Amino acid sequence: MAIKELVVDNFNMNEATFDHTVQASDVELMKDMFTYLKQRLTQERTRAVDYAIVLDDDQNVMKHLYEAMWVGQIMKTGEEKFHFYRGYLQEHPDDETLQNLKLIVFPGSVQSVYDSSLEWMPPLMGFIRKVYDNFPNIKLMGGCYGH
């Protein structure tokens, strides 16, 4: 069955000219996927964070790289919720969030873990110790950076 291409703009699907044969079942699958995506992105209820990624430098481009590297590897069902924290600004998950976390990833940095001039390093080390000592259900994973 020849159809027109579905174009997604602001969660609306419109048809555009496209010369290709597509199965009707594929079109229905695409509609289901976009409906699910819209539901996930616009949901009102608050969900607990399952996984935290603590960034150790302010290279914003690295956030997207880490998201691609780690989130895809960790996700099991697609329902998991991730949250990024800026460790270099002393942002860490609070105790309430820690109650539900399964994993915290410390992906690395251009900084050195041995650089004593970094004012955010002692609080980060204290946070890691706190999680290790008080939240044994949370797995800690470090990549590079002396972890």
WOLIN-V395136 format. One record per helix or strand of 2 or more residues. SS is the DSSP state (hx for helix, st for strand). FROM is the first residue (numbers start at 1). TO is the last residue. If there is no record, write none. Layout:
ss->SS from->FROM to->TO
ss->SS from->FROM to->TO
This chain:
ss->st from->2 to->9
ss->st from->12 to->21
ss->hx from->24 to->42
ss->st from->51 to->55
ss->hx from->60 to->74
ss->st from->82 to->86
ss->hx from->87 to->89
ss->hx from->95 to->98
ss->st from->103 to->106
ss->hx from->121 to->134
ss->st from->139 to->142
